[in-house]
Amino acid sequence: MKKLFILIILFFSTSCFPIENTSKTENISLENKIEELEKRLNEKDNTKEIVQEYKDLNDLYGYGFGILIGLFGFAFPILIYFIQIKPSLDVAKESRALLKKIDEDFEKSFEKHLRKNKDFTIEQAISKIELYNGNSLPTNFTILDTYKDEPFTDVQITKLIRLLNKTELEPGVKEFIADILSHQNNPMVEDYFVSIMEIPDYKRLFGVVQFSKFNHKKHIDKVVKLILSGHSLGNIHEHIKYGSKSFLKKLMNNEKLTLEISEDLMRSFKDYVENYSNDQNDLEIIKSSKVWKKIESNIN
């Protein structure tokens, strides 16, 4: 039936569009093609294979195209990063590092210049004090006072200690120098004040300041000895109140001071504390100490 249908179609086609000079060989060839086509159409398994091959090819094309798009989307940004972005970042990083080094070098150079200028100014001030004749107060005293919290060189400290040992230098000038030295955390200064703690010298109080300021607890026994010799505990506190709270706490709980403090010292210190309101932290340390507990139990 199918063969007949195809023959009819071919008949009408040739009738509508006549082909001139058709040979017998061409007719045979056409018939063979029709039979081959009919044969392929009748073979269902072969059709399924053709369809499956097409589907496989279509799936492969789809997967391949998707993978290609994915690779392109992944690789392209990486290429852009390594070709354009990373070199720019490296240049920016190198520029920042260079600027940082320039700033650090400038800062070090500037600090060195300031230190050199400060040392020169201090040296000049000390030289003026060495030449001081008592007629007028040199402005260099003010310069030294301005820099007293800055570390002095060993040479400068040696010169100032030498001035303290000069008998002809006025007491007021010596007191000023002792105050300057009390702000220096230097072993030579510490040794100097330790050496005068048992000498009746007003400069000992500046030694107390230095011990407290830099928390030299190993010298508390020397401060206790100064108090027990009759020096006001309230006055001692006035000199150490800006120093280490740890130093104050250890002093107020010292066993020797607690046992040997006199009634007069306890009474004067109680009056001092009751009228003192500048630093609540100091008051808490004092009123929780062993010395204060003894004062409260003995002085009404």
VOLO-29427 format. One record per atom (N, C-alpha, C, O): residue in three letters; x, y, z. Coordinates in pm, whole numbers, plus 50000, padded with zeros to 5 digits. Atoms other than C-alpha are relative to their C-alpha. Example, Ala and Ser with C-alpha at 12.3 -4.5 7.8 and 13.67 -1.06 7.14 Angstrom:
REM VOLO-29427
ALA500894988150000ALA512304955050780ALA500905012050000ALA501945011850066SER499184988149994SER513674989450714SER499235010950073SER499745022050090
This chain:
REM VOLO-29427
MET500834987950000MET500005000050000MET500865012550000MET500615022149927LYS499104988349991LYS502815023850095LYS500745001949870LYS500985013149825LYS499264999250127LYS504665014749777LYS499135006249892LYS499605014549814LEU500954994750097LEU501575022349569LEU499835015050017LEU499775022449920PHE500184985749968PHE501125056149744PHE501185008349952PHE501015019349899ILE498804992850042ILE504695066449673ILE500065000749848ILE500475011049793LEU499985000150146LEU504375056249308LEU499045010149942LEU499325016749842ILE501004990250046ILE501245077549271ILE500575014150011ILE500415022449921ILE499404986649979ILE503095107749417ILE501035002749894ILE501095013849840LEU498964998250101LEU505965102649182LEU499395002049861LEU499915009649780PHE500664998750129PHE503575098948890PHE499495014149977PHE499715020149872PHE500524986250013PHE501865131948957PHE501115010149991PHE501005020249922SER498874990550005SER505175148749012SER500595000549862SER500925011249811THR499415000250135THR506485137848680THR499035005149897THR499435010149792SER501004994950094SER503225146848513SER499975015150001SER499855021749898CYS500044985349987CYS503275182248652CYS501285006349952CYS501295017249895PHE498694994450037PHE506945187048590PHE500724989849914PHE501594982549963PRO499465010250089PRO507865165848293PRO501495001549983PRO502025012549973ILE498555000150018ILE511445155848256ILE500304994449863ILE499914983249829GLU499685004150135GLU512725153847910GLU501224991049999GLU502104992150084ASN498875009050025ASN515105127047787ASN500304991150119ASN501464989050152THR499805009049884THR514535103848089THR500354986449947THR499664980749862SER499515012850049SER516435072548038SER499504988750086SER498984991050195LYS500435011849927LYS515675037548151LYS500824998250125LYS500314993250226THR499105001449883THR518635038148389THR499555009050115THR499615005050231GLU500464990649897GLU517295068448573GLU498764994750069GLU498634996050190ASN501225005549940ASN513905051548624ASN500324988850097ASN499734987750204ILE499605011149912ILE515565021048769ILE500625005350128ILE500325000550238SER499354994049882SER517695042349002SER498995006050094SER499105004650216LEU501044993849917LEU514655061349124LEU499194989550072LEU498844991250188GLU500785010849939GLU512785029549191GLU500784993550114GLU500244990050218ASN499165005849892ASN515695015849387ASN500025008950123ASN499995004050236LYS499984990549887LYS515785047149601LYS498714999450079LYS498705000350202ILE501305000849933ILE512085044149671ILE499944987450085ILE499444987750198GLU500025012549924GLU512505008349778GLU500885001050125GLU500544996150232GLU499094998449884GLU515435017450002GLU499375008750108GLU499505006050227LEU500684991249905LEU513435045550160LEU498904992750072LEU498734994150193GLU501085007649940GLU510485022550214GLU500554990050101GLU500004987950209LYS499395009849911LYS512764996650364LYS500435006250132LYS500215000450239ARG499534993049879ARG514275021550611ARG498845004650086ARG498935004350209LEU501174995949923LEU510865034350709LEU499354988350071LEU498814989850181ASN500615011949941ASN509664999050776ASN500844994450114ASN500324987050197GLU499135005249894GLU512634991551000GLU499915009350123GLU500585019550129LYS500274991449882LYS511435005651337LYS501255001550086LYS501535012350137ASP498814999449914ASP514604996751523ASP501025010049947ASP501655017250023ASN499074990750061ASN516705016351277ASN499565014450022ASN500405023150044THR500554986549975THR514405046851319THR500315004450142THR500695015950167LYS499744996749860LYS514795045351693LYS501475003550020LYS501825012550095GLU498574997349987GLU518545043951654GLU500345013949948GLU501135021350006ILE499744986650058ILE518505074551429ILE499555011050094ILE500265020850115VAL500524990049905VAL516335093651674VAL500895001050123VAL501175012050171GLN499165000149880GLN518505082951968GLN501345006849974GLN501885014150057GLU498744993350036GLU521645093451784GLU499845015149997GLU500715022550043TYR500264985550005TYR520115127351722TYR499885005850141TYR500435016450170LYS500164995249863LYS519095130852087LYS501345000450071LYS501645010050142ASP498685000249935ASP522575120552204ASP500865011649952ASP501545018350030LEU499234988850054LEU524155145451970LEU499515013350053LEU500305022350082ASN500594987649948ASN521755172352088ASN500385002350146ASN500715013550187ASP499614998849858ASP522475164752456ASP501475003550012ASP501865012050092LEU498564997249995LEU526195164352392LEU500285014749964LEU501135021250025TYR499834986150040TYR525935197752217TYR499595009350115TYR500275019250144GLY500484991649888GLY523915212052509GLY500975000150115GLY501285010650172TYR499035000849889TYR526345199152772TYR501295007249964TYR501865014650044GLY498744993650042GLY529325210352572GLY499895015150000GLY500805022150042PHE500204985450003PHE527885244852520PHE499945005650143PHE500495016350170GLY500094995449860GLY527055247752895GLY501365000350066GLY501705009650139ILE498655000549942ILE530555236852992ILE500855011449945ILE501605017950018LEU499244989150061LEU532025261452746LEU499665013650060LEU500535021750088ILE500444987449938ILE529925289752888ILE500545001150142ILE500985011750185GLY499504999949862GLY530915279553242GLY501485003050007GLY501935011150089LEU498574997450004LEU534595278553157LEU500315014449964LEU501205020750020PHE499794986150040PHE534345311852984PHE499705009550116PHE500455019050140GLY500364991349887GLY532575327353285GLY500994999050115GLY501175008650189PHE499045001749891PHE535185312953524PHE501395005149961PHE502085011750039ALA498644996750041ALA538345318053321ALA500175014749965ALA501225020649992PHE499884986150044PHE537615352553183PHE500315009650116PHE501215017950103PRO499654991149886PRO537535370253528PRO501414997650052PRO502095006950095ILE498645002949952ILE540745352053625ILE501035006449908ILE502025012149955LEU499074993650094LEU542465363853309LEU500045015150019LEU501105021350015ILE500074985449976ILE541255399253373ILE500765003750127ILE501465013750131TYR499334997249872TYR542525397153733TYR501525000049984TYR502205009350028PHE498565001250012PHE546025385353640PHE500595009649898PHE501755013749910ILE499474991150104ILE546355407553334ILE499915014750039ILE500825022550010GLN500224985849973GLN544945440353468GLN499965003450148GLN500675012350194ILE500244996049861ILE543825440353832ILE501214997550089ILE501645006550161LYS498895003349910LYS546715422254007LYS501215009149981LYS501765013850080PRO498884990550014PRO549465443553850PRO499715013750061PRO500585020050120SER500374987049942SER547545474653955SER500074999550152SER500545008950216LEU499945001549854LEU547195461354310LEU501444999350049LEU501775005250152ASP498595000949962ASP550895452754325ASP500665013849997ASP501425017350087VAL499444986450009VAL551805487754211VAL499515008650115VAL500285016150176ALA500574992249889ALA549445503054469ALA500644995950132ALA500945004350217LYS499385004949878LYS550905480754741LYS501435005050014LYS501835009450122GLU498624995049998GLU554455490154649GLU500025015150029GLU500925019950098SER500074985549977SER553445526854648SER499725003050147SER500335011950207ARG500314998049858ARG551915524054996ARG501214996850087ARG501515004050182ALA498825003849923ALA555015506155126ALA501085010849991ALA501745014150089LEU499014989450019LEU557235533154977LEU499635012450080LEU500495018650143LEU500454988349924LEU555135560955129LEU500174997950149LEU500575007050222LYS499845003149858LYS555155543455466LYS501455001250043LYS501755006950148LYS498574999149968LYS558945540255458LYS500465014550002LYS501245018550089ILE499634985850002ILE559285576755362ILE499525007050127ILE500255014950186ASP500544994149877ASP557015586555654ASP500824995850121ASP501155004150207GLU499225004849885GLU558955564555897GLU501385006350003GLU501865010450109ASP498674993850005ASP562295577655779ASP499945014750038ASP500815019850109PHE500154985849967PHE561045613355802PHE499755001750150PHE500295010650214GLU500314999149857GLU559625606956151GLU501254997650084GLU501505004750181LYS498775002949926LYS562875591456271LYS500985011649989LYS501615015650087SER499094988750021SER564875619556120SER499555012250079SER500365019550137PHE500534988549928PHE562575645456273PHE500194998350151PHE500555007750221GLU499815002849857GLU562695628756616GLU501475001650039GLU501795007150144LYS498574998649974LYS566465627056594LYS500395014750006LYS501185018950091HIS499714985750001HIS566575663856509HIS499485006650128HIS500165014950188LEU500564994249877LEU564255672556801LEU500824996250121LEU501095004550208ARG499195004649888ARG566305651457039ARG501325007550006ARG501785011650113LYS498724992750006LYS569505667956923LYS499815014450044LYS500635019850118ASN500274986149963ASN567975702356960ASN499695001150149ASN500125010650216LYS500324999849857LYS566575693757304LYS501254998150086LYS501445005150186ASP498775002349925ASP569915680157425ASP500885012550001ASP501495015950103PHE499214987750007PHE571625711657307PHE499435010650094PHE500165017550165THR500654990149913THR569065733257488THR500244996950148THR500535005950227ILE499765004149861ILE569445713257812ILE501455002650040ILE501735007450149GLU498574997649973GLU573235715057789GLU500255014950024GLU500995018650115GLN499844985549984GLN573025752757746GLN499445004650134GLN500045012950202ALA500624996049874ALA570675755858045ALA500874996050118ALA501045003850212ILE499145004649891ILE572955735158269ILE501265008650008ILE501735011950117SER498814991450001SER575945755958161SER499715013650062SER500555019350132LYS500394987149941LYS574055787658256LYS499874998950151LYS500265008050224ILE500135002049855ILE573255773258599ILE501384998850064ILE501605003750175GLU498645001249947GLU576915764158648GLU500665013750016GLU501525015650102LEU499434986449993LEU577715800958587LEU499125009550081LEU499405021550089TYR500974991649928TYR574815813558800TYR500675006550121TYR501294999750203ASN499354992749890ASN575995840659041ASN499015005550101ASN499415012550194GLY500994995949900GLY572725847159225GLY499385013549975GLY498485017650049ASN500544986750025ASN572025881159074ASN498604999649939ASN497775008149970SER501315000950064SER569075870358863SER499694985449967SER500594977249950LEU500415013650032LEU567095839258790LEU500034998249848LEU499295005049776PRO499895001550144PRO568075827058443PRO498774993249941PRO498134984850004THR501145006350068THR565415817658195THR500234985249975THR499304977749948ASN499685014050023ASN567225784558157ASN499424990850108ASN499284978850086PHE500705008049900PHE565605773058483PHE498654995449944PHE498244983949963THR501305003250059THR562295774258301THR500154989349891THR499294980649878ILE499755009950105ILE563765754458011ILE500164986150060ILE499574976450012LEU499805012949935LEU564935726658243LEU498694994750059LEU498414982750052ASP501275004149943ASP561565726058416ASP499064994749891ASP498284985449915THR500835004550112THR559865722158077THR500364985849957THR499484978049921TYR499535013050047TYR561975691757992TYR500204989750111TYR500764979050084LYS499655008849888LYS562105675558337LYS499414985949990LYS499954976650049ASP500585013450016ASP559865646558239ASP500584992649881ASP500234981049856GLU499295006650109GLU562045639057936GLU501284993950055GLU501904999550145PRO498765006249950PRO564985615257986PRO501245008349967PRO501465012049852PHE498734992950019PHE568275633458037PHE501094989749972PHE500964977950006THR498865008850024THR571585618857923THR500784998150131THR500635005950225ASP499185002549880ASP573995604158178ASP500955011650026ASP501225015050141VAL499094988649984VAL576355633158114VAL499265011750064VAL499795018250155GLN500794989149945GLN573625658458188GLN499664997450148GLN499735006550230ILE500335003549861ILE572585640058506ILE501235001250089ILE501145005950203THR498754998949923THR576205638158622THR500315014650032THR500745017850143LYS499754985849977LYS576545675758580LYS499055005750106LYS499465013750190LEU500984994949904LEU573345682458778LEU500314994950141LEU500185002550238ILE499655005349867ILE574405659459065ILE501245007250054ILE501335010050173ARG498794992649959ARG577785676959071ARG499625013950052ARG500225018850147LEU500454986949954LEU575955710159106LEU499394999150140LEU499585008150222LEU500605001749867LEU574025696559408LEU501074998850109LEU500825001950225ASN498925001649902ASN577335689359577ASN500855012650017ASN501785012850097LYS499254987549987LYS578615724759530LYS499495007850122LYS498305011150130THR500404993349876THR578575742059868THR499625014649976THR498805020250049GLU500264985750022GLU578525777059719GLU498695002549926GLU498265014049914LEU501254998150073LEU575335771159523LEU498855002550098LEU498764995850201GLU501124996349911GLU572225786759678GLU499054988250023GLU498834980149933PRO500945010949969PRO569755763159853PRO498804999549905PRO498344988649870GLY501144999850090GLY566925774659626GLY500324993649864GLY499494986749805VAL499585005850127VAL568885764959317VAL500174984950015VAL499794977349926LYS499845014349975LYS569775731359469LYS498644992950010LYS498474981849960GLU501345005949990GLU566125725059554GLU499384998449860GLU498724988449831PHE500525000850137PHE565215732659193PHE500634988249926PHE499934980749858ILE499315011050069ILE567845708259064ILE499534986550054ILE499344977149978ALA500475012549939ALA566725681259310ALA498614996449948ALA498314984749926ASP501355002450055ASP563165685459185ASP500104994849856ASP499374985749818ILE499815004750138ILE564345681358824ILE500444985450000ILE499934977349923LEU499485013649996LEU566265649858914LEU498964989950050LEU499014978250011SER501025009349948SER563285634759099SER499074994749891SER498344985049912HIS500835004450113HIS561555631458761HIS500774991249902HIS500264987449797GLN499165008150088GLN564405611358612GLN500114985750051GLN500574983350163ASN499895014249963ASN564205573358617ASN501364995049953ASN501484988449850ASN498625003050036ASN567945568658612ASN500724994250122ASN500574999550232PRO499315006249886PRO570135545858831PRO500925009550076PRO501065008450198MET499114990549933MET572565574258903MET499215009250093MET499675012550202VAL500854991649916VAL569725595959034VAL499524992250121VAL499554997250233GLU500475008549890GLU568345567359242GLU501104998150104GLU500864999250224ASP498875002049908ASP571775560559392ASP500315012750079ASP500645012250197TYR499734987349931TYR572245597359473TYR499015002150115TYR499415005550227PHE500994997749895PHE568975599759666PHE500114989650112PHE499884992850229VAL499795010249895VAL569645566959848VAL501155004450092VAL501095002450213SER498824996149923SER572995581259959SER499735011350099SER500485012850195ILE500264988749910ILE571405611860127ILE498794997750091ILE498435006650168MET501235002349923MET568335595460288MET500235000150151MET499305003050227GLU499735000149855GLU570015592460627GLU500745012450046GLU501195013250160ILE499374987349964ILE571495627260619ILE498895010350020ILE497975010949939PRO501034989849980PRO569425655760763PRO500085010749892PRO500725021149909ASP499934991450117ASP568915672360429ASP498605000849939ASP497944990649920TYR501354998250057TYR565725687160282TYR499854993149865TYR498734990349821LYS500085006450132LYS566615671159948LYS499534985450011LYS499234979249910ARG500475013749983ARG565625637360098ARG498554998349952ARG498174987749903LEU501405000850043LEU561975645360023LEU499884998149848LEU498954991749799PHE500015002150144PHE562805646959654PHE500394985549967PHE500004980049864GLY499705014250014GLY564275612359696GLY498734991750020GLY498524981949948VAL501285006949978VAL560895600959834VAL499125001149876VAL498474991549835VAL500774997950123VAL559245616059527VAL500484990549890VAL499684984149822GLN499455008550105GLN561605597259296GLN499714985250025GLN499374977949933PHE500305014049966PHE561145564059480PHE498534996749969PHE498234986149914SER501435002450021SER557355567559463SER499625000949853SER498864992649803LYS500364997850141LYS557145580559108LYS500334988049914LYS499584984449823PHE499565011550081PHE559065550758971PHE499884986850076PHE500464976650037ASN500385012149925ASN557785525859230ASN501214991750045ASN501254979650027HIS498835007049946HIS561145517459388HIS499684995150142HIS500115001150241LYS500465004949870LYS559605496759668LYS501144995250089LYS501004994750211LYS498875004949920LYS562985483759776LYS500545010750095LYS501315007550186HIS499524989249915HIS563625517959935HIS498945004750101HIS499125015150165ILE501054995949907ILE560425519260144ILE500515000450144ILE500105009050222ASP499465000049864ASP562355510660461ASP500715013250032ASP500705017850147LYS499334987149978LYS564355542760414LYS498975011150022LYS499205020450099VAL501064990249980VAL561135562660386VAL499384998150138VAL499075007950206VAL500555002949867VAL559785545460700VAL500935005750108VAL500475011550206LYS499034994949902LYS562955554460886LYS499925015250008LYS500055021150116LEU500154985550001LEU562505590660777LEU498765004350078LEU498805014250151ILE501254996749929ILE558915590860912ILE500174997950150ILE499775006450230LEU499845003149858LEU559845574461242LEU500985009450070LEU500995010550193SER499084990249941SER562565600461292SER499265012950037SER499855022150094GLY500824988649960GLY559705625361336GLY499435007849883GLY498775018049902HIS500514992850116HIS558865635560980HIS498514997049982HIS498084985549991SER501455001250013SER555155641660923SER499604990149890SER500064991149776LEU500525009650097LEU553375612760752LEU499125007049896LEU499085003149780GLY500814992250092GLY550975637960602GLY500855007049895GLY500475007549778ASN499104993450093ASN553875656960446ASN500614990049902ASN500804993149784ILE499505010650089ILE555275624460308ILE498964996949893ILE499284995349775HIS501055003050097HIS551915617460149HIS499875011149896HIS499605008249779GLU500064989050095GLU551915651959988GLU501064998649890GLU500855003049777HIS498935001750097HIS555165642759814HIS499834987549914HIS500424986549806ILE500135012450078ILE554065608359696ILE498614998149941ILE498354987949875LYS501385002050045LYS550385613859614LYS499854999449848LYS498864994149797TYR500065000850146TYR551155617859244TYR500834988349945TYR500984986649824GLY499175011350042GLY553345586959239GLY499204987249991GLY497994987349967SER500615013250013SER552625549959237SER499074997050119SER499464998650234LYS500955003949895LYS549515538759429LYS500474987350069LYS500204985150187SER499455012249942SER551245505559482SER501055003250106SER501144996550208PHE498994995649903PHE554085523559660PHE499325005050128PHE499745001650238LEU500744994849885LEU551615541859887LEU499394988550081LEU499464988550204LYS500635011349930LYS549785509459969LYS501024992150080LYS500754988250194LYS498965007649929LYS552995491460063LYS500535007850119LYS500825002050224LEU499534991749889LEU554135520660277LEU499014999950116LEU499414998550231MET501014999249895MET550825522860468MET499734986650067MET499054986150169ASN500155013149938ASN550935485660541ASN501334994350050ASN501444982550081ASN498695004349953ASN554575484360645ASN499934996150149ASN499405003550232GLU500095005349863GLU554955463560963GLU500765008850100GLU500265011650209LYS499194991949910LYS557695484761116LYS499315013350028LYS499275017850143LEU500714987349982LEU555755517061058LEU498764998050088LEU498485006350175THR501215002749921THR552575501561203THR500344997950147THR499615002750234LEU499635003149861LEU554355489461518LEU500615011950073LEU500385013550193GLU499184989949933GLU556555519761590GLU499515014349983GLU500105023450040ILE500464986350020ILE554535550061476ILE499575006050134ILE498874999650212SER500284993649871SER554245574761764SER498585005650004SER497915007149902GLU501344994449983GLU551065589161907GLU499875013649931GLU498855016649870ASP500044986850064ASP551945624061784ASP499884998749847ASP499125006149784LEU500085002150144LEU552485611361431LEU498624994949960LEU498084998749856MET501335005350031MET549205592161443MET498965011150008MET498075011949923ARG500984989349982ARG547295622261571ARG500065010249885ARG499035014349831SER499864990150108SER548715646361313SER499544994149865SER498975001249782PHE500405006250125PHE548105621461033PHE498484998349994PHE497884999349887LYS501465001249998LYS544495615861143LYS499365013449965LYS498405013949888ASP500534986750034ASP543865653361131ASP500195003049851ASP499325008849785TYR499714997750142TYR545485654560789TYR499004992549912TYR498444998249818VAL500895008450083VAL543365626060648VAL498565004950008VAL497855005149907GLU501394995449985GLU540085639560791GLU499735012849923GLU498585015849891ASN500174987650077ASN540685672360607ASN500474998749855ASN500525008549781TYR499495002450136TYR542005656460289TYR498884994349913TYR498254984449950SER501075004850088SER539585652060002SER500385000749852SER499515000349764ASN499564998150139ASN541695655559688ASN499944987349917ASN499634987849798ASP499905012450078ASP542025619359589ASP499304988750077ASP499814984050178GLN500775010549933GLN539415593359684GLN500734986649995GLN500604978550087ASN499245012650008ASN541645564959565ASN501044999150111ASN501224988650171ASP499024999949891ASP544355575459810ASP499324998050135ASP499834990850221LEU500735001749873LEU541795578060089LEU499604985550023LEU499684980650135GLU500375014149987GLU540605542660020GLU501214991650039GLU501114982750123ILE498775007449967ILE544195529760030ILE500395002450144ILE500734993250218ILE499604996349863ILE544935548560351ILE499074993850104ILE499534987850201LYS500975004449899LYS541725539260535LYS499814984850005LYS499154979750096SER500045014749995SER542065502360452SER501354994250044SER501554982050040SER498655004549967SER545685500960570SER500144996150147SER499284999250229LYS499705004149862LYS547215486260886LYS500295012250088LYS499885012850204VAL499664987949923VAL548565520260994VAL498725007250040VAL498615011750154TRP501234992849970TRP545095535960974TRP499164992650105TRP498564998950192LYS500755007949901LYS543475507661169LYS500585002050140LYS499835002650238LYS499374997449870LYS545995513361448LYS499645014050048LYS499385016150167ILE500354986249963ILE545295550761440ILE498565000650053ILE498305007150154GLU501404999849958GLU541535544861469GLU499804993350137GLU498944997450215SER500155007249871SER541975521061762SER500715007050115SER500475003850231ASN499244993349895ASN544325544361951ASN499735014950016ASN499995020750121ILE500234985549994ILE543295579961865ILE498525002749987ILE497894998949889ASN501444996550002ASN539825592861950ASN499785013049925ASN498645017649912
